[in-house]
Amino acid sequence: MTRTIDSLSLERAIVRHCSPTLAALKPASLFTFPGNFVDAPDSQKHRHALAEAITACEQQLASAGITVRVLAWRTCGALVYVYRPAELAAYLSDRRASCLLGALGYDTASLDRCIGVLAGKLQAMDPGRRQAARETPCPCTSSGCSKDFPHEMGLFLGYPYEDVVGFIQHRGRDYLAVGMWKVYADLERALATFERFKRCAAASMRAHQNGSSLAQLAIATR
C-alpha cells in the first residue's frame, strides 16, 4: 500500500525524521518513504510523484544548503537521504572516516561518488519483498533488511566515528546503549545527544503543525 505522495506528505516526513539535520545538529538523515516503487502496477507513477515532491522540498531547503535525494527505490519504500553536502564532506574527510571508506572501495576524493557507491549497495539489498504492496508491516521497521545495511552507513549519517567503528568490530553486539545508533564510546555524551535530537524533533513537528514552512525550519550555516 502506497501513501499519498505529494510535497506536503514528503515535507511532513522530512520534519519527522530529519529535524536534527534541518537544525544543523548533524550532517545527514535517512528515512524510508513507504510504498512499492519497484514492481507495483503504478511504480513509475509513484517514482515520478516522489521525484516532483523532492524537487519542491529542495527548493525550500536550497538557501540552507540542504539536498534531498533517493538513494534506493525498493519494494518496501524509497530510501530518502537528506543531507548537507558541505558539512557531510567535512565529516567524511576526517582520517577516521576516509581510511575506513577507502578500504571499502569508496572514492573519498568525491562526495558524489561516495554517495553513489552507497546508493548502489542499498539498491542491491532489496530482497524483492512485496509487503509494501500489502497491508503488512515493512520488514525494514523490524529485523528485516535494516540489519543488512552497509556497516559504514553510520558515517554517512554523521554518527560518532568511534561508535561506527565499534559497531563494525563488535558486529552490532556488546554495545553500551542503543538509541538513534548503537553506542560503544562516550555513553554520557551519546545519551545527551539522543535527548537533544528528540527535543529537536518534537519542537520541529510542533512548529510545522502550527504553520512553519520547511524553509523556516531549516537553518542556514553559511
Beta strands, then each sheet from edge to edge (+ up, - down):
strand 1: 28-33
strand 2: 67-74
strand 3: 77-83
strand 4: 177-178
strand 5: 182-183
sheet 1: 1+ 3- 2+
sheet 2: 4+ 5-
end
